[in-house]
Structure formats: structure tokens, C-alpha cells
Amino acid sequence: MAERTLYEKYGGFSNVSKIVLSFYNTLLDNDEIGPFFDDVDMSRIVDHQTKFIASLLGGPASYTDKQLRQLHSHLEINNAHFDELEVVLRGTLLEHDMAADDVEVVVAEFGKRRPLIVR
């Protein structure tokens, strides 16, 4: 029998959607990260981020490296911003009762995308 993905283990798309909403609630209040979302269609961003986080958990709807680079190319995201995103992601996953080992797997997958997002 095939091993379940983290996506399946943690409830699929509906639960990932709840995680992403919590993630953005925290980010929007963050003085360093929040301004990136001024004048942004948040429903569209939440939809894209839900698909992205789902893919980090082994679910469907992943983005190519080229798409990730292109989507973030106009932003001045630096390493400190990315570090803060990792902290918020880690905290949000833990708040949603994800096991610490699983959180580290997801954060590591997220970290692999740093060169595509950071300028």
C-alpha cells in the first residue's frame, strides 16, 4: 500500500485552505511582510497560496520554478523577509496540529524555493 502524503494525512484541500487563511491573518499584521499585500486581491492570493502549500504537502496543483520566479519577480523580497515567512509558516502549521517532524518537512520544501522568490 502506498504511503499517504502529508496532504492526505492532514485533511486535503479544505484543511490546507484553513491553514493558509491563518497564515495570511498573521502575515497581514506583520510590519515587515504585511505591506507586500497592500493593494492585492487577497482572495486570488489565498487561492494561489492554498495550491502552493498543498503541493508542498505532496498534494496536487504545484507550480513550476519558472512560474514561482515570475510571480515574485516584481517584489523586493529579501532573505530576512523569507526567513520571516518560514517562521510564520512553521508557527501556523504547528497551530493547526501538524506534527513537528512533518512541519520541518514542509518548511524544508518551502526553503528549497528561496532562490526563486528572493531577489
C-alpha positions as CSV (number, residue, x, y, z in Angstrom):
1,M,0.0,0.0,0.0
2,A,1.3,3.5,-0.9
3,E,2.2,5.8,2.0
4,R,-0.2,8.7,2.5
5,T,1.1,12.1,1.6
6,L,1.1,14.9,4.2
7,Y,-1.7,16.4,2.1
8,E,-3.8,13.4,2.7
9,K,-2.7,13.0,6.3
10,Y,-3.8,16.5,7.2
11,G,-7.2,16.6,5.6
12,G,-6.6,17.7,2.0
13,F,-7.6,20.9,0.3
14,S,-10.2,22.1,2.8
15,N,-7.7,21.9,5.8
16,V,-4.9,23.4,3.7
17,S,-7.2,26.3,3.0
18,K,-7.8,26.9,6.7
19,I,-4.0,26.8,7.3
20,V,-3.5,29.4,4.5
21,L,-6.1,31.7,5.9
22,S,-4.5,31.6,9.3
23,F,-1.1,32.1,7.7
24,Y,-2.3,35.3,6.0
25,N,-4.1,36.6,9.1
26,T,-0.7,36.5,10.7
27,L,1.3,37.9,7.7
28,L,-1.1,40.8,7.2
29,D,-0.4,42.0,10.8
30,N,3.4,41.7,10.3
31,D,5.2,45.0,9.9
32,E,7.8,43.6,7.5
33,I,5.6,41.3,5.4
34,G,2.2,42.9,5.5
35,P,3.0,45.7,3.2
36,F,3.6,43.2,0.3
37,F,-0.1,42.6,0.3
38,D,-1.3,46.2,0.1
39,D,-3.4,46.7,-3.0
40,V,-3.5,42.9,-3.7
41,D,-6.6,40.8,-4.4
42,M,-6.4,38.6,-1.3
43,S,-8.9,36.1,-2.5
44,R,-6.7,35.4,-5.5
45,I,-3.5,35.2,-3.4
46,V,-5.1,32.9,-0.9
47,D,-6.3,30.6,-3.7
48,H,-2.8,30.5,-5.2
49,Q,-1.1,30.0,-1.9
50,T,-3.5,27.2,-1.0
51,K,-2.5,25.4,-4.1
52,F,1.2,26.1,-3.4
53,I,1.0,24.8,0.2
54,A,-1.0,21.8,-0.9
55,S,1.8,21.0,-3.3
56,L,4.4,21.3,-0.5
57,L,2.4,18.7,1.4
58,G,2.5,16.3,-1.6
59,G,-0.9,17.3,-3.0
60,P,-1.9,18.5,-6.5
61,A,-1.5,21.9,-8.1
62,S,2.2,22.5,-7.9
63,Y,3.8,25.5,-9.6
64,T,6.9,25.3,-11.8
65,D,10.1,27.0,-10.8
66,K,9.6,29.4,-13.7
67,Q,6.1,30.3,-12.5
68,L,7.3,30.9,-8.9
69,R,10.1,33.1,-10.2
70,Q,7.8,35.1,-12.5
71,L,5.1,35.6,-9.8
72,H,7.6,37.1,-7.4
73,S,10.0,38.9,-9.8
74,H,8.4,42.3,-9.3
75,L,8.7,42.1,-5.5
76,E,11.7,43.2,-3.4
77,I,11.7,40.1,-1.2
78,N,15.0,39.6,0.6
79,N,16.4,36.8,2.8
80,A,15.1,38.4,6.0
81,H,11.6,38.5,4.5
82,F,11.8,34.9,3.5
83,D,13.1,33.9,7.0
84,E,10.1,35.6,8.5
85,L,7.8,33.7,6.1
86,E,9.4,30.5,7.3
87,V,8.8,31.4,10.9
88,V,5.2,32.3,10.3
89,L,4.6,29.1,8.2
90,R,6.2,26.9,10.9
91,G,4.1,28.5,13.6
92,T,0.9,28.3,11.6
93,L,1.4,24.6,10.8
94,L,2.1,23.8,14.5
95,E,-1.1,25.8,15.5
96,H,-3.0,23.5,13.1
97,D,-1.8,20.4,15.0
98,M,0.7,19.3,12.5
99,A,3.4,17.0,14.0
100,A,6.8,18.8,14.4
101,D,8.6,16.3,12.1
102,D,6.0,17.0,9.4
103,V,6.3,20.7,9.9
104,E,10.0,20.5,9.3
105,V,9.5,18.5,6.1
106,V,7.1,21.2,4.8
107,V,9.3,24.1,5.8
108,A,12.3,22.4,4.1
109,E,10.3,22.1,0.9
110,F,9.3,25.8,1.2
111,G,13.0,26.6,1.8
112,K,14.0,25.0,-1.4
113,R,12.1,27.7,-3.3
114,R,14.1,30.5,-1.7
115,P,16.3,31.1,-4.8
116,L,13.1,31.5,-6.9
117,I,11.5,34.1,-4.6
118,V,14.3,36.1,-3.0
119,R,15.9,38.8,-5.2
